[in-house]
Amino acid sequence: MRGLPTLLRLATSRAATRTMATGGSAVDTLIFDVDDTLYPVSSGFSKHRNGPIVAKFMCDELGFESEAEALKLRDEVFRATHSTLKGLTLASQEGRLPKPFAEPKLGEYWAA
């Protein structure tokens, strides 16, 4: 099996979109799950993403008054669902958020 750096180089080359050493099938998109699969926990990426970044979104878009209040709920729902997205969706359905949460809000927020 090829290592990740090799796959990333292949994915960015035009040749990779035509043939990749996977039986000759065309590959035009790679999808990664970044829940600690690309970055080691020691890098701090997940802690940053699941801390101040999520808290800011929850304050800016969901109406939480403080980052501490936002993270308290985020941590609670994350323990139950193992996913911030699923947790916020569930909390919204249960009426536990100051403002309703819809998945597209998260993508729009990160894209801005």
Secondary structure, 3 states (H helix, E strand, C coil): CCCHHHHHHHHHCHHHHHCCCCCCCCCCCCCCCCCCCCCCHHHCHHHHHHHHHHHHHHHHHHCCCCHHHHHHHHHHHHHHHCCHHHHHHHHHHCCCCCCCCCHHHHHHHHHC
